[in-house]
Structures are given as C-alpha cells and as structure tokens.
Amino acid sequence: MKRETLSILVLEPNILQCQLIKLALIRHGMNPIICNQPAALRQQLVQHLPDVLLVDTYLPGQNGLDLISQLNAEVLLKRTKVFFISSMGFPEIVQKAAKMGTSGFLVKPLNPDLMAARILGCFGRSGELTN
C-alpha cells in the first residue's frame, strides 16, 4: 500500500533557503509548495490545504508568530500542523510558539533529515528516506 504524500507549504522569504528546504522535503518523499510572500499565504492555504505549514518567524514587514495567531483566529489552520523555522531560537520565542499550539520549532541552519523526521513524526511516520 502506497503512503499518502504529505503536502508542505513553506513560507520563507529567502529564495535560497526555500530551494534548500524544497530539495530536502522532496528527498524525503514530501510535496513542497513554496510561498515567498506573506501576503499570498492565505490564498495558498485555501488553494492547497497543506498538511504542514513551515513558516519563518521573521518575515518582511511582519512577524511570523503574529501571522500564525491571525490565521488561527480565522480558523485557516484547522487541519494544518505548523512548524516555525528561524535562525534565532531564543527560548522566549520557542515558548511563545509552543503556547500557540504549533507542532515544532526548527532552528536554522536546518538539518534536512531532522526536519523531515520531525514533520513525519507528527503523522506517526518514520523519518527514513524514501526512494
């Protein structure tokens, strides 16, 4: 029986980071959808209904934590697990993210295998590579 492929919406303003994340997710058998602009996120959520949203905490002109709070209030993330990614994993930021009910916090530079294992673990799946 073939496993369902997880769709992962990535909100990351840095194009290079997006490409690295995309390659890592594909390598682990997931379907990445890239979004570089916070303004386009709502449309992408409605269009794709992703299983997971990976969002940077620092976005151009906006705080990723505040954005997720707004989306939670709008019930746009009802069936989507949220992971924050950031180069600044300060305890107060990680704690605030945890209080929001997010599924995880990943610190950059991202370890592709750890990232995949954490995402897959939320769905009771193994973090092993798929070929």
C-alpha positions in Angstrom: 0.0 0.0 0.0 1.4 3.4 -1.0 1.6 6.1 1.6 -0.2 9.4 1.1 2.3 12.1 0.2 2.3 15.0 2.7 1.9 18.5 1.3 4.1 21.1 3.0 3.5 24.8 2.4 6.8 26.7 3.0 6.6 30.4 3.8 10.2 31.6 3.6 11.2 34.9 2.1 14.8 33.8 1.3 14.8 32.2 -2.1 18.0 30.1 -1.4 16.5 28.8 1.9 13.3 27.9 0.0 15.2 25.9 -2.5 17.2 24.0 0.1 14.0 23.2 2.1 12.2 22.2 -1.1 15.0 19.8 -2.1 15.1 18.3 1.4 11.4 17.7 1.5 11.3 16.1 -1.9 14.2 13.9 -0.9 12.1 12.6 2.0 9.1 11.9 -0.2 7.0 15.0 0.6 5.3 17.5 -1.7 6.6 21.1 -1.0 4.7 24.2 -2.1 6.8 27.3 -1.9 5.4 30.7 -0.9 7.8 33.7 -0.7 5.3 36.4 0.1 3.3 36.6 3.4 0.6 38.4 1.5 0.0 35.3 -0.7 -0.2 32.9 2.2 -4.0 32.9 2.8 -4.6 32.2 -0.8 -2.1 29.3 -0.8 -3.6 27.8 2.3 -7.1 27.8 0.8 -5.9 26.6 -2.6 -3.6 23.7 -1.4 -5.0 22.8 2.1 -1.5 21.7 3.2 -0.8 19.1 5.8 2.0 21.2 7.2 3.0 24.9 7.2 6.6 25.7 7.7 6.9 29.5 8.4 9.8 31.7 9.2 9.4 33.8 12.4 10.9 36.8 10.7 9.1 37.9 7.5 9.4 41.2 5.6 7.2 43.7 7.4 5.6 41.1 9.6 6.3 38.8 12.5 5.6 35.1 11.7 4.2 34.5 15.2 1.7 37.2 14.8 0.7 36.0 11.3 0.0 32.5 12.7 -2.0 33.9 15.5 -4.2 35.8 13.0 -4.6 32.6 10.9 -5.6 30.6 13.9 -8.2 33.2 14.8 -9.5 32.9 11.2 -9.6 29.1 11.5 -7.4 28.8 8.4 -5.1 26.3 10.1 -7.7 23.9 11.5 -6.2 20.8 9.8 -2.7 22.1 9.2 0.3 21.5 11.5 2.5 24.5 11.9 6.3 24.4 12.3 8.3 27.6 12.8 11.7 27.9 11.3 14.1 30.6 12.5 17.8 31.5 12.8 17.0 32.8 16.2 15.8 30.0 18.5 15.6 32.2 21.7 13.8 30.4 24.5 11.1 33.1 24.7 10.3 32.8 21.0 10.2 29.0 21.2 8.0 29.1 24.3 5.6 31.6 22.6 5.4 29.3 19.5 4.7 26.3 21.8 1.9 28.2 23.6 0.3 28.8 20.2 -0.1 25.1 19.7 2.5 24.7 17.0 3.9 21.3 16.2 7.5 22.3 16.4 10.3 24.9 16.1 13.3 24.3 13.9 16.4 26.3 14.1 18.4 27.4 11.0 20.7 26.2 9.6 18.2 23.4 9.1 19.3 19.8 9.3 17.2 18.3 6.4 17.0 14.8 8.0 15.9 16.2 11.4 13.4 18.5 9.7 11.8 15.6 7.8 11.9 13.3 10.9 10.1 15.9 13.0 7.4 16.5 10.3 6.9 12.8 9.6 6.8 12.1 13.4 3.7 14.3 13.7 1.9 11.9 11.5 3.3 8.7 13.1 5.6 8.1 10.3 9.3 7.2 10.1 11.9 9.7 9.2 13.6 7.3 6.9 14.5 8.3 3.3 12.1 7.2 0.6 13.5 6.3 -2.8 
